[in-house]
C-alpha cells in the first residue's frame, strides 16, 4: 500500500469522525425526537425492507438488541413489521410513511448543517471535494 493511500485513509477517518460528531451534536441540541442509532436504522431500511437478522448484522449488534430497537421504532410509528411474501416464516421490517418523513427531515437538516460549514471553501474546493467524495463512495461500494 502506498504511503499516500494510507495518509488519505487516515484523513478520511478523521473527516468522517468530525462529520459524525457535528451531525450528532446538532441533533442532540435540536431536541429532535430521534436518536443517532434510530436514524441509522431508518437509513438502513430506506432502500428496502430487511429481516431482523439482516438489521442485526448491518448494525453489528445482537438480535435481542435490534429487536428492542425495532420495538421502539414501531411504537413511534416509523417502522412496521410485515411477513415476507417469499418466505412466510420471515418477518421483515420496513419504513412507514412517517419513518420516511423523519428520515428525509433529518437528512435535510444534516445536509444544511454541512453545507453551511462547507461555505468556507472556495467554489473550486467544493467542486473538487464533490468529485473526490463521489470517487471514494464508488470505491467503497465496489469493495463490498
BELMO-V941593 format. One record per pair of residues at least 6 apart in sequence whose C-alpha atoms are under 7 Angstrom apart, sorted by the first residue. I is the first residue (numbers start at 1). J is the second residue. D is the distance in Angstrom with one decimal. If there is no record, write none. Layout:
i=I j=J d=D
i=I j=J d=D
This chain:
i=23 j=110 d=6.1
i=24 j=36 d=6.5
i=39 j=103 d=6.8
i=42 j=95 d=6.9
i=42 j=99 d=7.0
i=42 j=103 d=6.6
i=45 j=94 d=6.0
i=45 j=95 d=6.3
i=46 j=95 d=6.7
i=49 j=92 d=5.9
i=49 j=93 d=5.4
i=49 j=94 d=4.5
i=50 j=92 d=5.3
i=50 j=93 d=5.5
i=50 j=94 d=6.8
i=51 j=90 d=7.0
i=51 j=91 d=5.9
i=51 j=92 d=4.5
i=51 j=93 d=6.1
i=52 j=63 d=6.9
i=52 j=66 d=7.0
i=52 j=92 d=6.8
i=52 j=93 d=7.0
i=53 j=63 d=6.4
i=55 j=66 d=7.0
i=56 j=62 d=5.8
i=56 j=63 d=5.6
i=56 j=66 d=5.7
i=73 j=79 d=5.7
i=74 j=80 d=5.6
i=77 j=96 d=6.9
i=77 j=98 d=6.6
i=77 j=99 d=7.0
i=78 j=95 d=6.0
i=78 j=96 d=5.3
i=78 j=98 d=5.3
i=78 j=99 d=3.7
i=79 j=93 d=6.5
i=79 j=94 d=5.4
i=79 j=95 d=4.3
i=79 j=96 d=5.1
i=79 j=99 d=6.1
i=80 j=93 d=5.7
i=80 j=94 d=5.6
i=80 j=95 d=6.4
i=80 j=96 d=6.5
i=81 j=91 d=6.4
i=81 j=92 d=5.6
i=81 j=93 d=4.6
i=81 j=94 d=6.5
i=82 j=91 d=5.6
i=82 j=92 d=5.2
i=82 j=93 d=6.3
i=83 j=90 d=6.1
i=83 j=91 d=4.7
i=83 j=92 d=5.9
i=84 j=90 d=5.5
i=84 j=91 d=5.8
i=84 j=92 d=5.9
